[in-house]
Amino acid sequence: MLHGSPFPPVTWTGRKAEDRRRRCRCRIPEEEHHRPGWQFALDMLDELAGIGRPPS
């Protein structure tokens, strides 16, 4: 997998106890937050550029 960052749903970004339990079970760190799909895609393109591999 190129981009190893998790992609938590927007409903898991709250501070409620259930949100924290879900994140813990899935091993999603507190500092990781929901990003829109377009931002996730741009982050992956940046990662490709950083290792010198243009997208195909």
Backbone bond lengths (Angstrom), bond angles and torsions (degrees), N, CA, C in turn:
res aa  C-N    CA-C-N  psi(-1)  N-CA   C-N-CA  omega(-1)  CA-C   N-CA-C  phi
1 M - - - 1.443 - - 1.525 108.03 -
2 L 1.287 116.16 130.02 1.460 120.60 -178.04 1.523 111.21 -69.05
3 H 1.295 115.95 -55.45 1.462 120.51 -175.04 1.520 108.38 -102.02
4 G 1.312 117.51 107.62 1.448 121.45 -174.68 1.516 115.07 -84.15
5 S 1.316 117.72 4.85 1.453 120.86 -177.79 1.530 110.79 -78.67
6 P 1.329 117.84 138.35 1.461 119.94 178.20 1.523 111.75 -70.23
7 F 1.294 115.99 161.45 1.463 122.32 -178.61 1.531 108.49 -125.14
8 P 1.344 117.75 75.34 1.462 119.25 -177.01 1.527 111.94 -69.16
9 P 1.332 117.39 143.52 1.461 119.69 176.71 1.527 111.05 -68.34
10 V 1.315 115.77 157.68 1.461 121.01 -177.72 1.529 111.10 -60.47
11 T 1.318 118.36 -28.65 1.468 120.98 -179.10 1.522 112.61 -70.86
12 W 1.317 118.82 -11.93 1.465 122.08 -179.26 1.522 112.49 -97.40
13 T 1.299 118.23 6.94 1.461 120.38 -173.30 1.525 113.49 -93.39
14 G 1.311 117.45 0.93 1.459 120.75 -179.26 1.520 112.48 -77.81
15 R 1.306 115.42 179.06 1.467 121.91 -179.37 1.530 111.83 -103.60
16 K 1.339 117.16 8.95 1.462 119.80 -179.75 1.523 110.38 -69.06
17 A 1.320 115.48 156.52 1.471 120.82 -178.72 1.528 111.29 -59.38
18 E 1.331 117.51 -40.20 1.473 120.35 -179.67 1.531 110.85 -63.10
19 D 1.324 117.40 -40.05 1.470 120.53 177.68 1.524 110.37 -61.73
20 R 1.327 116.64 -43.13 1.467 120.36 179.40 1.525 111.33 -64.38
21 R 1.337 117.03 -39.46 1.472 120.09 178.25 1.524 111.21 -64.27
22 R 1.321 116.75 -43.26 1.473 120.20 178.49 1.523 110.67 -59.79
23 R 1.325 115.57 -47.41 1.460 120.05 -178.86 1.525 110.84 -61.95
24 C 1.313 116.80 -40.24 1.459 121.51 179.77 1.529 110.40 -64.55
25 R 1.332 117.16 -46.35 1.467 120.94 -179.87 1.525 111.61 -61.01
26 C 1.325 116.55 -34.86 1.469 120.91 -178.42 1.525 112.77 -93.14
27 R 1.336 115.96 1.26 1.469 122.45 -179.58 1.535 112.50 58.64
28 I 1.322 115.93 42.19 1.462 121.64 176.18 1.523 107.26 -97.39
29 P 1.332 118.06 117.16 1.470 120.39 -177.50 1.532 112.28 -65.07
30 E 1.311 116.00 154.07 1.467 121.95 -179.86 1.528 112.49 -58.09
31 E 1.339 116.52 -35.03 1.467 118.76 -176.65 1.526 112.86 -74.23
32 E 1.323 117.42 -14.35 1.469 120.99 177.65 1.523 108.38 -82.86
33 H 1.309 116.51 131.28 1.455 120.72 -177.31 1.522 110.27 -130.29
34 H 1.320 115.20 167.62 1.462 120.11 178.20 1.526 109.70 -65.59
35 R 1.316 115.02 137.87 1.463 121.65 173.23 1.518 107.26 -127.23
36 P 1.320 117.58 144.56 1.468 118.74 175.31 1.528 109.86 -61.36
37 G 1.319 116.54 155.67 1.460 121.35 -178.65 1.518 113.13 -54.97
38 W 1.343 116.97 -39.21 1.465 119.67 -179.20 1.529 110.72 -64.41
39 Q 1.343 117.55 -36.07 1.465 120.44 179.48 1.522 110.59 -69.92
40 F 1.332 116.05 -39.02 1.459 121.36 177.52 1.530 109.55 -60.97
41 A 1.347 116.82 -43.69 1.467 121.29 179.29 1.531 111.16 -63.99
42 L 1.325 117.64 -43.11 1.468 120.46 178.57 1.523 111.44 -63.31
43 D 1.325 116.77 -38.43 1.467 120.43 177.78 1.530 110.76 -62.21
44 M 1.332 116.79 -39.74 1.465 119.85 178.90 1.529 110.90 -68.01
45 L 1.350 117.68 -38.79 1.464 120.29 176.81 1.527 110.73 -64.17
46 D 1.332 116.88 -40.39 1.466 120.46 176.13 1.523 110.98 -61.60
47 E 1.322 116.23 -39.23 1.461 120.14 179.06 1.530 110.62 -64.69
48 L 1.322 116.95 -42.09 1.470 120.39 176.68 1.527 110.79 -60.56
49 A 1.325 116.61 -46.35 1.464 120.42 179.90 1.526 110.65 -61.85
50 G 1.319 116.71 -36.10 1.459 121.23 -179.29 1.517 113.83 -65.73
51 I 1.327 117.10 -26.66 1.465 119.94 178.40 1.528 111.54 -102.72
52 G 1.348 115.79 10.64 1.460 120.08 175.08 1.519 115.21 76.07
53 R 1.315 117.73 24.46 1.461 121.58 -179.93 1.518 109.23 -118.12
54 P 1.311 117.92 109.28 1.464 119.24 177.76 1.530 110.10 -70.61
55 P 1.327 117.34 149.59 1.467 118.74 177.17 1.525 110.30 -65.57
56 S 1.322 116.28 147.11 1.466 118.24 -179.74 1.498 111.69 -97.11
